[in-house]
Amino acid sequence: MWVPYPPLPEYLQTVDDTLQKRGPEQVLSDLGSHARSFPEHDSLSEEQRQLLTATLKTVRRIAQQFGPSDRSLVFELMILGKLGAFDEAIERGQGAYRANQNWANAIAVGNALKRAGKISEAIDMFDAASRLDETDVSAPLEAGDLELEQGNYGAATPHYAKALQRAPAHPWAEPSLWFCNYMMSREDSWLEKLKQSASVPQDECGVEESLAELLGVEPESERTIRAASLLEKVERVFRLPRGNE
């Protein structure tokens, strides 16, 4: 994961200068990138906890100084979740969503609920986000992944199907749908699709990922990674042999 330079302690010391040079949205984006690289609350060191707490204060100060934004709310809730302040994150997010029922707020609340382990409520919020933006792919993918991880394959398939309607042949949604279909039907054709995708060599030079980022699409390597992960899940459940074993 890309993390902005300089390291977070130094970045926090120069925030005011950076705000003048680059503006609040870029600084929030940088702070969010830093925060994403931190582990979840139960794996934080004391130093990491202190840094995240200082980052949270900075995000809130920027929101107060320049006005709240979708980005400031998303990162505030993410940091609260990483600090283990689940109830505060959910309450803060739900208040923002009640005041303004838009896609960004729904996604932020969904992620806060997911971190708190409130899976069914998180799915409902991602579903709401999906309805609020009928071009969005991330919300149905989030809902589908949560259903899949719960073993609710029939409930997951409509979410992946919706994602594929919006982004045909999406490299995450398609193997996920194949997996769900196989788990429900045990039809070998779905398993073969997973195996074929999992066996595609990855681009080790990073050219494909750079091009995908430039075009604003998901890299095809994501299909290979997702398919391989789901194939491992199938093999664990059914103890299937690998390759020609």
Accessible surface in RSA format (square Angstrom, percent):
REM  Atomic radii and reference values for relative SASA: ProtOr
REM  Chains: A
REM  Algorithm: Lee & Richards
REM  Probe-radius: 1.40
REM  Slices: 20
REM RES _ NUM      All-atoms   Total-Side   Main-Chain    Non-polar    All polar
REM                ABS   REL    ABS   REL    ABS   REL    ABS   REL    ABS   REL
RES MET A   1   164.30  85.1  80.88  53.5  83.43 198.6  96.57  82.1  67.74  89.7
RES TRP A   2   175.16  70.3 155.76  75.4  19.40  45.5 138.29  73.7  36.87  59.8
RES VAL A   3    56.52  37.2  37.63  34.1  18.88  45.5  37.63  32.7  18.88  51.2
RES PRO A   4     8.20   6.0   4.72   4.3   3.48  12.6   4.76   3.9   3.44  21.4
RES TYR A   5   188.54  88.0 164.40  93.5  24.13  62.8 120.06  90.2  68.48  84.4
RES PRO A   6    39.27  28.6  39.27  35.8   0.00   0.0  39.27  32.4   0.00   0.0
RES PRO A   7    67.02  48.8  60.11  54.8   6.92  25.2  66.85  55.2   0.17   1.1
RES LEU A   8     7.55   4.2   4.92   3.5   2.63   6.6   4.92   3.5   2.63   7.1
RES PRO A   9    55.47  40.4  51.32  46.8   4.15  15.1  54.03  44.6   1.43   8.9
RES GLU A  10    82.63  47.4  82.20  62.2   0.43   1.0  38.16  73.8  44.47  36.3
RES TYR A  11     4.60   2.1   4.60   2.6   0.00   0.0   4.60   3.5   0.00   0.0
RES LEU A  12    33.02  18.4  17.40  12.4  15.62  39.3  17.40  12.2  15.62  42.0
RES GLN A  13   153.55  85.9 113.91  83.2  39.65  94.4  42.44  90.3 111.11  84.3
RES THR A  14    62.13  44.2  59.35  60.2   2.78   6.6  56.89  76.4   5.24   7.9
RES VAL A  15     2.10   1.4   1.81   1.6   0.29   0.7   1.81   1.6   0.29   0.8
RES ASP A  16    83.35  58.4  79.51  79.1   3.85   9.1  32.88  77.4  50.48  50.3
RES ASP A  17    83.11  58.2  81.44  81.1   1.67   3.9  12.88  30.3  70.23  70.0
RES THR A  18    17.62  12.5  16.57  16.8   1.05   2.5   6.85   9.2  10.77  16.3
RES LEU A  19    12.04   6.7   5.76   4.1   6.28  15.8   6.00   4.2   6.04  16.2
RES GLN A  20   160.94  90.0 122.24  89.3  38.70  92.1  43.45  92.5 117.49  89.1
RES LYS A  21   173.69  84.7 133.94  82.2  39.75  94.6  87.73  79.0  85.96  91.6
RES ARG A  22   125.77  52.8  97.96  49.9  27.82  66.2  41.58  56.8  84.20  51.0
RES GLY A  23    21.14  26.1   0.00   N/A  21.14  26.1  19.64  53.9   1.50   3.3
RES PRO A  24    36.33  26.5  36.33  33.1   0.00   0.0  36.33  30.0   0.00   0.0
RES GLU A  25    78.53  45.1  77.70  58.8   0.83   2.0  57.14 110.5  21.38  17.5
RES GLN A  26    67.48  37.7  63.22  46.2   4.27  10.2  13.81  29.4  53.67  40.7
RES VAL A  27     0.00   0.0   0.00   0.0   0.00   0.0   0.00   0.0   0.00   0.0
RES LEU A  28     3.01   1.7   3.01   2.2   0.00   0.0   3.01   2.1   0.00   0.0
RES SER A  29    32.15  27.2  31.77  42.4   0.38   0.9   1.33   2.8  30.83  43.2
RES ASP A  30     1.50   1.0   1.50   1.5   0.00   0.0   0.02   0.1   1.47   1.5
RES LEU A  31     0.09   0.1   0.09   0.1   0.00   0.0   0.09   0.1   0.00   0.0
RES GLY A  32     0.19   0.2   0.00   N/A   0.19   0.2   0.14   0.4   0.05   0.1
RES SER A  33    13.07  11.0  12.34  16.5   0.72   1.7   1.86   4.0  11.21  15.7
RES HIS A  34     4.76   2.6   4.76   3.3   0.00   0.0   0.86   0.9   3.90   4.5
RES ALA A  35     0.00   0.0   0.00   0.0   0.00   0.0   0.00   0.0   0.00   0.0
RES ARG A  36   108.87  45.7  97.32  49.6  11.55  27.5  29.18  39.9  79.69  48.3
RES SER A  37    56.26  47.5  23.85  31.8  32.42  74.7  19.79  42.1  36.47  51.1
RES PHE A  38    21.98  11.0  17.07  10.6   4.91  12.8  18.45  11.2   3.53  10.1
RES PRO A  39    46.62  34.0  33.70  30.7  12.92  46.9  46.46  38.4   0.16   1.0
RES GLU A  40    70.93  40.7  68.32  51.7   2.61   6.2  49.77  96.3  21.16  17.3
RES HIS A  41    62.67  34.3  58.82  40.9   3.84   9.8  32.76  33.8  29.91  34.8
RES ASP A  42   116.87  81.9  76.69  76.3  40.18  95.0  34.57  81.4  82.30  82.1
RES SER A  43    75.99  64.2  49.82  66.5  26.17  60.3  27.58  58.7  48.41  67.8
RES LEU A  44    23.82  13.3   0.00   0.0  23.82  59.9   0.15   0.1  23.68  63.7
RES SER A  45    54.94  46.4  44.70  59.7  10.24  23.6  50.00 106.5   4.94   6.9
RES GLU A  46   110.54  63.5 100.57  76.1   9.97  23.7  57.02 110.3  53.53  43.7
RES GLU A  47   121.72  69.9 116.23  87.9   5.49  13.1  40.28  77.9  81.44  66.5
RES GLN A  48    55.07  30.8  55.07  40.3   0.00   0.0  12.80  27.2  42.28  32.1
RES ARG A  49    77.05  32.4  77.05  39.3   0.00   0.0  31.42  42.9  45.63  27.7
RES GLN A  50   111.20  62.2 102.56  75.0   8.65  20.6  35.98  76.6  75.22  57.0
RES LEU A  51    34.13  19.0  33.24  23.8   0.89   2.2  34.12  24.0   0.01   0.0
RES LEU A  52     0.00   0.0   0.00   0.0   0.00   0.0   0.00   0.0   0.00   0.0
RES THR A  53    48.75  34.7  48.75  49.4   0.00   0.0  39.07  52.5   9.68  14.6
RES ALA A  54    36.73  33.8  33.36  51.5   3.37   7.7  35.47  50.0   1.25   3.3
RES THR A  55     0.00   0.0   0.00   0.0   0.00   0.0   0.00   0.0   0.00   0.0
RES LEU A  56    12.56   7.0  12.56   9.0   0.00   0.0  12.56   8.8   0.00   0.0
RES LYS A  57   139.90  68.2 133.47  81.9   6.43  15.3  80.64  72.6  59.25  63.1
RES THR A  58    15.49  11.0  14.22  14.4   1.27   3.0   1.46   2.0  14.02  21.2
RES VAL A  59     0.68   0.4   0.68   0.6   0.00   0.0   0.68   0.6   0.00   0.0
RES ARG A  60    88.81  37.3  82.73  42.2   6.07  14.5  41.91  57.3  46.90  28.4
RES ARG A  61    98.33  41.3  94.33  48.1   4.01   9.5  60.23  82.3  38.10  23.1
RES ILE A  62     1.30   0.7   1.27   0.9   0.03   0.1   1.27   0.9   0.03   0.1
RES ALA A  63    17.29  15.9  14.95  23.1   2.33   5.3  16.62  23.4   0.67   1.8
RES GLN A  64   160.70  89.9 129.04  94.3  31.66  75.4  48.20 102.6 112.50  85.3
RES GLN A  65   110.97  62.1  75.18  54.9  35.79  85.2  35.49  75.5  75.48  57.2
RES PHE A  66    95.28  47.7  58.23  36.1  37.04  96.4  65.49  39.7  29.79  85.2
RES GLY A  67    34.01  41.9   0.00   N/A  34.01  41.9  24.00  65.9  10.02  22.4
RES PRO A  68   110.75  80.7  87.44  79.7  23.31  84.7  87.64  72.4  23.12 143.7
RES SER A  69    35.48  30.0  21.56  28.8  13.92  32.1  32.60  69.4   2.88   4.0
RES ASP A  70    69.43  48.6  64.46  64.2   4.97  11.8  20.06  47.2  49.38  49.2
RES ARG A  71    96.67  40.6  90.46  46.1   6.20  14.8  12.74  17.4  83.92  50.9
RES SER A  72     4.53   3.8   4.32   5.8   0.21   0.5   1.69   3.6   2.84   4.0
RES LEU A  73     9.50   5.3   8.99   6.4   0.51   1.3   9.50   6.7   0.00   0.0
RES VAL A  74    42.78  28.1  40.44  36.6   2.33   5.6  40.56  35.2   2.22   6.0
RES PHE A  75     9.51   4.8   9.51   5.9   0.00   0.0   9.51   5.8   0.00   0.0
RES GLU A  76     9.78   5.6   9.78   7.4   0.00   0.0   0.00   0.0   9.78   8.0
RES LEU A  77     4.28   2.4   3.03   2.2   1.25   3.2   3.25   2.3   1.03   2.8
RES MET A  78    21.29  11.0  17.89  11.8   3.40   8.1   9.22   7.8  12.07  16.0
RES ILE A  79     0.00   0.0   0.00   0.0   0.00   0.0   0.00   0.0   0.00   0.0
RES LEU A  80     3.49   1.9   3.49   2.5   0.00   0.0   3.49   2.5   0.00   0.0
RES GLY A  81     0.59   0.7   0.00   N/A   0.59   0.7   0.59   1.6   0.00   0.0
RES LYS A  82     9.47   4.6   9.47   5.8   0.00   0.0   1.93   1.7   7.54   8.0
RES LEU A  83    27.81  15.5  15.65  11.2  12.16  30.6  15.65  11.0  12.16  32.7
RES GLY A  84    25.77  31.8   0.00   N/A  25.77  31.8   4.28  11.8  21.49  48.1
RES ALA A  85    31.83  29.3  20.40  31.5  11.43  26.0  31.75  44.7   0.08   0.2
RES PHE A  86    46.91  23.5  44.92  27.8   1.99   5.2  44.92  27.2   1.99   5.7
RES ASP A  87   113.10  79.2 106.62 106.1   6.49  15.3  39.64  93.3  73.47  73.3
RES GLU A  88    80.22  46.1  74.26  56.2   5.97  14.2  36.18  70.0  44.04  36.0
RES ALA A  89     0.61   0.6   0.61   0.9   0.00   0.0   0.61   0.9   0.00   0.0
RES ILE A  90    14.86   8.5  14.86  11.1   0.00   0.0  14.86  10.7   0.00   0.0
RES GLU A  91   127.05  72.9 121.38  91.8   5.66  13.5  42.96  83.1  84.08  68.6
RES ARG A  92    91.89  38.6  83.08  42.4   8.81  21.0  37.04  50.6  54.85  33.2
RES GLY A  93     0.00   0.0   0.00   N/A   0.00   0.0   0.00   0.0   0.00   0.0
RES GLN A  94    62.84  35.1  62.50  45.7   0.34   0.8  12.56  26.7  50.28  38.1
RES GLY A  95    27.13  33.5   0.00   N/A  27.13  33.5  20.61  56.6   6.51  14.6
RES ALA A  96    19.62  18.0  10.10  15.6   9.53  21.7  17.73  25.0   1.90   5.0
RES TYR A  97    34.59  16.1  34.59  19.7   0.00   0.0  23.93  18.0  10.66  13.1
RES ARG A  98   167.71  70.4 143.22  73.0  24.49  58.3  68.03  93.0  99.68  60.4
RES ALA A  99    91.89  84.5  48.45  74.8  43.44  98.8  59.99  84.5  31.90  84.5
RES ASN A 100    79.24  54.6  75.16  72.6   4.08   9.8  21.22  51.1  58.02  56.1
RES GLN A 101   108.68  60.8  89.87  65.7  18.80  44.8  18.21  38.8  90.47  68.6
RES ASN A 102    39.18  27.0  35.71  34.5   3.47   8.4  28.41  68.4  10.77  10.4
RES TRP A 103    84.29  33.8  81.62  39.5   2.67   6.3  81.62  43.5   2.67   4.3
RES ALA A 104    13.27  12.2  11.37  17.5   1.90   4.3  12.13  17.1   1.14   3.0
RES ASN A 105     8.38   5.8   8.38   8.1   0.00   0.0   0.00   0.0   8.38   8.1
RES ALA A 106     0.00   0.0   0.00   0.0   0.00   0.0   0.00   0.0   0.00   0.0
RES ILE A 107    20.46  11.6  20.46  15.2   0.00   0.0  20.46  14.7   0.00   0.0
RES ALA A 108     2.47   2.3   0.00   0.0   2.47   5.6   2.09   2.9   0.38   1.0
RES VAL A 109     0.39   0.3   0.39   0.4   0.00   0.0   0.39   0.3   0.00   0.0
RES GLY A 110     0.00   0.0   0.00   N/A   0.00   0.0   0.00   0.0   0.00   0.0
RES ASN A 111    40.89  28.2  40.81  39.4   0.08   0.2  13.11  31.6  27.78  26.9
RES ALA A 112     3.51   3.2   0.00   0.0   3.51   8.0   2.49   3.5   1.02   2.7
RES LEU A 113     2.30   1.3   2.30   1.6   0.00   0.0   2.30   1.6   0.00   0.0
RES LYS A 114    69.63  34.0  61.01  37.4   8.62  20.5  33.10  29.8  36.53  38.9
RES ARG A 115    67.87  28.5  43.66  22.3  24.21  57.7  19.88  27.2  48.00  29.1
RES ALA A 116    29.15  26.8   3.06   4.7  26.09  59.3   4.46   6.3  24.69  65.4
RES GLY A 117    50.25  62.0   0.00   N/A  50.25  62.0  26.81  73.6  23.44  52.5
RES LYS A 118    85.09  41.5  77.26  47.4   7.83  18.6  34.62  31.2  50.47  53.8
RES ILE A 119    41.53  23.6  37.99  28.3   3.54   8.5  37.99  27.4   3.54   9.6
RES SER A 120    81.28  68.7  74.77  99.8   6.51  15.0  49.74 105.9  31.54  44.2
RES GLU A 121    80.84  46.4  78.92  59.7   1.92   4.6  31.28  60.5  49.56  40.5
RES ALA A 122     0.00   0.0   0.00   0.0   0.00   0.0   0.00   0.0   0.00   0.0
RES ILE A 123    17.03   9.7  17.03  12.7   0.00   0.0  17.03  12.3   0.00   0.0
RES ASP A 124    94.15  66.0  89.04  88.6   5.11  12.1  25.84  60.8  68.31  68.1
RES MET A 125    26.94  14.0  26.94  17.8   0.00   0.0   2.57   2.2  24.37  32.3
RES PHE A 126     0.15   0.1   0.13   0.1   0.03   0.1   0.13   0.1   0.03   0.1
RES ASP A 127    40.55  28.4  40.05  39.9   0.50   1.2   2.59   6.1  37.96  37.9
RES ALA A 128    11.10  10.2  10.25  15.8   0.85   1.9  10.74  15.1   0.36   1.0
RES ALA A 129     0.00   0.0   0.00   0.0   0.00   0.0   0.00   0.0   0.00   0.0
RES SER A 130     0.70   0.6   0.70   0.9   0.00   0.0   0.70   1.5   0.00   0.0
RES ARG A 131   149.19  62.6 131.65  67.1  17.54  41.8  65.94  90.1  83.24  50.5
RES LEU A 132    80.39  44.8  46.12  33.0  34.27  86.1  49.19  34.5  31.20  83.9
RES ASP A 133    46.89  32.8  42.98  42.8   3.90   9.2  11.29  26.6  35.60  35.5
RES GLU A 134   132.23  75.9 116.73  88.3  15.50  36.9  33.89  65.6  98.33  80.3
RES THR A 135   109.88  78.2  93.46  94.7  16.42  39.1  79.12 106.3  30.76  46.5
RES ASP A 136    17.31  12.1  10.47  10.4   6.84  16.2   7.79  18.3   9.52   9.5
RES VAL A 137    27.53  18.1  24.30  22.0   3.23   7.8  24.30  21.1   3.23   8.8
RES SER A 138    49.51  41.8  43.87  58.6   5.64  13.0  45.08  96.0   4.44   6.2
RES ALA A 139     0.00   0.0   0.00   0.0   0.00   0.0   0.00   0.0   0.00   0.0
RES PRO A 140     1.27   0.9   0.29   0.3   0.99   3.6   1.27   1.1   0.00   0.0
RES LEU A 141    22.03  12.3  22.03  15.8   0.00   0.0  22.03  15.5   0.00   0.0
RES GLU A 142    47.43  27.2  46.65  35.3   0.78   1.9   9.57  18.5  37.86  30.9
RES ALA A 143     0.15   0.1   0.15   0.2   0.00   0.0   0.15   0.2   0.00   0.0
RES GLY A 144     0.00   0.0   0.00   N/A   0.00   0.0   0.00   0.0   0.00   0.0
RES ASP A 145    33.26  23.3  33.08  32.9   0.17   0.4  16.37  38.5  16.89  16.8
RES LEU A 146    17.21   9.6  17.17  12.3   0.04   0.1  17.21  12.1   0.00   0.0
RES GLU A 147    21.65  12.4  21.65  16.4   0.00   0.0   0.00   0.0  21.65  17.7
RES LEU A 148     3.20   1.8   0.02   0.0   3.18   8.0   0.02   0.0   3.18   8.6
RES GLU A 149   101.58  58.3  73.37  55.5  28.21  67.2  38.13  73.8  63.45  51.8
RES GLN A 150    98.59  55.1  69.52  50.8  29.08  69.2  12.10  25.8  86.49  65.6
RES GLY A 151    35.99  44.4   0.00   N/A  35.99  44.4  16.56  45.5  19.43  43.5
RES ASN A 152    67.07  46.3  60.33  58.3   6.73  16.2  13.97  33.6  53.09  51.3
RES TYR A 153    44.54  20.8  42.23  24.0   2.31   6.0  24.58  18.5  19.96  24.6
RES GLY A 154    41.04  50.6   0.00   N/A  41.04  50.6  25.88  71.0  15.17  34.0
RES ALA A 155    45.81  42.1  30.13  46.5  15.68  35.7  39.04  55.0   6.77  17.9
RES ALA A 156     0.00   0.0   0.00   0.0   0.00   0.0   0.00   0.0   0.00   0.0
RES THR A 157    22.88  16.3  22.71  23.0   0.16   0.4  10.81  14.5  12.07  18.2
RES PRO A 158    78.94  57.5  67.76  61.8  11.19  40.7  74.58  61.6   4.36  27.1
RES HIS A 159    20.61  11.3  20.36  14.1   0.26   0.7   9.84  10.1  10.77  12.5
RES TYR A 160     0.00   0.0   0.00   0.0   0.00   0.0   0.00   0.0   0.00   0.0
RES ALA A 161    38.00  34.9  35.48  54.8   2.52   5.7  36.88  51.9   1.12   3.0
RES LYS A 162    57.38  28.0  55.81  34.2   1.58   3.8  37.21  33.5  20.17  21.5
RES ALA A 163     0.00   0.0   0.00   0.0   0.00   0.0   0.00   0.0   0.00   0.0
RES LEU A 164    28.84  16.1  24.13  17.3   4.70  11.8  24.52  17.2   4.32  11.6
RES GLN A 165   146.46  81.9 114.49  83.7  31.97  76.1  43.84  93.3 102.61  77.8
RES ARG A 166    59.84  25.1  25.20  12.8  34.64  82.5  17.89  24.5  41.95  25.4
RES ALA A 167    25.82  23.7  21.32  32.9   4.51  10.2  25.82  36.4   0.00   0.0
RES PRO A 168   109.17  79.6  89.45  81.5  19.73  71.7  91.19  75.3  17.98 111.7
RES ALA A 169    53.84  49.5  44.90  69.3   8.93  20.3  45.05  63.4   8.79  23.3
RES HIS A 170    16.83   9.2  13.99   9.7   2.85   7.3  12.16  12.5   4.68   5.4
RES PRO A 171     9.50   6.9   9.50   8.7   0.00   0.0   9.50   7.8   0.00   0.0
RES TRP A 172    65.52  26.3  65.52  31.7   0.00   0.0  64.92  34.6   0.60   1.0
RES ALA A 173     0.00   0.0   0.00   0.0   0.00   0.0   0.00   0.0   0.00   0.0
RES GLU A 174    40.55  23.3  40.55  30.7   0.00   0.0   2.21   4.3  38.34  31.3
RES PRO A 175     0.00   0.0   0.00   0.0   0.00   0.0   0.00   0.0   0.00   0.0
RES SER A 176     0.00   0.0   0.00   0.0   0.00   0.0   0.00   0.0   0.00   0.0
RES LEU A 177    33.43  18.6  33.43  23.9   0.00   0.0  33.43  23.5   0.00   0.0
RES TRP A 178    31.16  12.5  31.16  15.1   0.00   0.0  21.19  11.3   9.97  16.2
RES PHE A 179     0.00   0.0   0.00   0.0   0.00   0.0   0.00   0.0   0.00   0.0
RES CYS A 180     0.00   0.0   0.00   0.0   0.00   0.0   0.00   0.0   0.00   0.0
RES ASN A 181    27.99  19.3  26.33  25.4   1.66   4.0   5.58  13.4  22.41  21.7
RES TYR A 182    13.08   6.1  13.08   7.4   0.00   0.0   0.00   0.0  13.08  16.1
RES MET A 183    15.10   7.8   7.66   5.1   7.44  17.7   7.66   6.5   7.44   9.9
RES MET A 184    97.51  50.5  61.02  40.4  36.49  86.9  49.35  42.0  48.16  63.8
RES SER A 185    50.41  42.6  22.20  29.6  28.21  65.0  29.88  63.6  20.53  28.8
RES ARG A 186   121.29  50.9 105.86  54.0  15.43  36.7  49.53  67.7  71.77  43.5
RES GLU A 187    94.60  54.3  89.05  67.4   5.55  13.2  32.44  62.7  62.15  50.7
RES ASP A 188    98.35  68.9  92.68  92.2   5.67  13.4  28.86  67.9  69.49  69.3
RES SER A 189    63.40  53.6  52.42  70.0  10.98  25.3  49.38 105.1  14.02  19.6
RES TRP A 190    65.41  26.2  65.41  31.7   0.00   0.0  60.86  32.5   4.54   7.4
RES LEU A 191    10.92   6.1  10.92   7.8   0.00   0.0  10.92   7.7   0.00   0.0
RES GLU A 192    78.65  45.2  78.65  59.5   0.00   0.0  33.21  64.2  45.43  37.1
RES LYS A 193    83.12  40.5  81.36  49.9   1.76   4.2  33.79  30.4  49.33  52.5
RES LEU A 194     0.00   0.0   0.00   0.0   0.00   0.0   0.00   0.0   0.00   0.0
RES LYS A 195    65.61  32.0  61.18  37.5   4.42  10.5  32.48  29.2  33.13  35.3
RES GLN A 196   117.53  65.7 111.43  81.4   6.10  14.5  41.18  87.7  76.34  57.9
RES SER A 197     9.77   8.3   7.30   9.7   2.48   5.7   2.28   4.9   7.49  10.5
RES ALA A 198    23.25  21.4   7.26  11.2  15.99  36.4   7.38  10.4  15.88  42.1
RES SER A 199    84.64  71.5  54.77  73.1  29.88  68.8  49.03 104.4  35.61  49.9
RES VAL A 200    78.77  51.8  73.52  66.6   5.24  12.6  75.51  65.6   3.26   8.8
RES PRO A 201   119.75  87.3  94.78  86.4  24.97  90.8 106.14  87.6  13.62  84.6
RES GLN A 202    93.89  52.5  73.40  53.6  20.49  48.8  20.00  42.6  73.89  56.0
RES ASP A 203    54.47  38.2  29.35  29.2  25.12  59.4  25.66  60.4  28.81  28.7
RES GLU A 204   170.77  98.0 129.89  98.3  40.88  97.3  50.38  97.4 120.39  98.3
RES CYS A 205   111.11  84.0  75.04  83.7  36.07  84.8  19.33  49.0  91.78  99.0
RES GLY A 206    25.41  31.3   0.00   N/A  25.41  31.3  23.52  64.5   1.89   4.2
RES VAL A 207   103.51  68.1  99.51  90.1   4.00   9.6 103.07  89.6   0.44   1.2
RES GLU A 208    47.29  27.1  42.86  32.4   4.43  10.5  39.37  76.2   7.92   6.5
RES GLU A 209    94.82  54.4  91.39  69.1   3.43   8.2  19.00  36.8  75.82  61.9
RES SER A 210    72.39  61.2  62.41  83.3   9.98  23.0  36.02  76.7  36.37  51.0
RES LEU A 211    95.70  53.3  91.97  65.8   3.73   9.4  95.12  66.8   0.58   1.6
RES ALA A 212     7.06   6.5   5.00   7.7   2.06   4.7   6.70   9.4   0.36   1.0
RES GLU A 213   146.15  83.9 124.58  94.3  21.56  51.3  50.34  97.4  95.81  78.2
RES LEU A 214   145.70  81.1 114.90  82.2  30.80  77.4 121.06  85.0  24.64  66.3
RES LEU A 215   116.39  64.8  88.37  63.2  28.02  70.4  92.91  65.2  23.49  63.2
RES GLY A 216    68.08  84.0   0.00   N/A  68.08  84.0  35.84  98.4  32.24  72.2
RES VAL A 217    88.65  58.3  72.47  65.6  16.18  39.0  80.58  70.0   8.07  21.9
RES GLU A 218    81.80  47.0  69.82  52.8  11.98  28.5  10.41  20.1  71.39  58.3
RES PRO A 219    27.70  20.2  26.25  23.9   1.44   5.2  27.70  22.9   0.00   0.0
RES GLU A 220    91.49  52.5  87.81  66.4   3.68   8.8  59.26 114.6  32.23  26.3
RES SER A 221    10.74   9.1   6.53   8.7   4.21   9.7   8.61  18.3   2.13   3.0
RES GLU A 222    39.20  22.5  38.05  28.8   1.16   2.8   9.18  17.8  30.02  24.5
RES ARG A 223    29.44  12.4  29.44  15.0   0.00   0.0  18.46  25.2  10.98   6.7
RES THR A 224     9.91   7.0   9.91  10.0   0.00   0.0   5.32   7.2   4.58   6.9
RES ILE A 225    90.85  51.7  86.65  64.6   4.20  10.1  89.45  64.4   1.40   3.8
RES ARG A 226    16.93   7.1  16.07   8.2   0.86   2.1   1.36   1.9  15.57   9.4
RES ALA A 227     0.00   0.0   0.00   0.0   0.00   0.0   0.00   0.0   0.00   0.0
RES ALA A 228    34.73  31.9  33.07  51.0   1.66   3.8  34.05  47.9   0.68   1.8
RES SER A 229    55.97  47.3  48.24  64.4   7.73  17.8  23.10  49.2  32.87  46.0
RES LEU A 230     0.66   0.4   0.66   0.5   0.00   0.0   0.66   0.5   0.00   0.0
RES LEU A 231    20.33  11.3  20.33  14.5   0.00   0.0  20.33  14.3   0.00   0.0
RES GLU A 232    74.04  42.5  73.27  55.4   0.77   1.8   8.93  17.3  65.11  53.2
RES LYS A 233    41.33  20.2  41.33  25.4   0.00   0.0  16.74  15.1  24.59  26.2
RES VAL A 234     0.00   0.0   0.00   0.0   0.00   0.0   0.00   0.0   0.00   0.0
RES GLU A 235    18.41  10.6  14.45  10.9   3.95   9.4  10.92  21.1   7.49   6.1
RES ARG A 236   156.11  65.5 130.71  66.6  25.40  60.5  77.12 105.4  78.99  47.9
RES VAL A 237    84.04  55.3  54.40  49.2  29.65  71.4  60.76  52.8  23.28  63.1
RES PHE A 238    63.85  31.9  41.28  25.6  22.57  58.7  46.63  28.3  17.22  49.3
RES ARG A 239   216.29  90.8 188.66  96.2  27.62  65.8  66.23  90.5 150.06  90.9
RES LEU A 240    50.84  28.3  40.26  28.8  10.58  26.6  40.47  28.4  10.36  27.9
RES PRO A 241    75.45  55.0  64.71  59.0  10.73  39.0  73.72  60.9   1.73  10.7
RES ARG A 242   127.93  53.7 125.52  64.0   2.41   5.7  48.74  66.6  79.19  48.0
RES GLY A 243    70.73  87.2   0.00   N/A  70.73  87.2  43.72 120.0  27.01  60.5
RES ASN A 244   163.54 112.8 124.23 120.1  39.31  94.7  39.46  95.0 124.08 119.9
RES GLU A 245   155.62  89.3 101.87  77.1  53.75 128.0  76.05 147.1  79.57  65.0
END  Absolute sums over single chains surface
CHAIN  1 A    13115.9      10712.0       2403.9       6832.4       6283.5
END  Absolute sums over all chains
TOTAL         13115.9      10712.0       2403.9       6832.4       6283.5
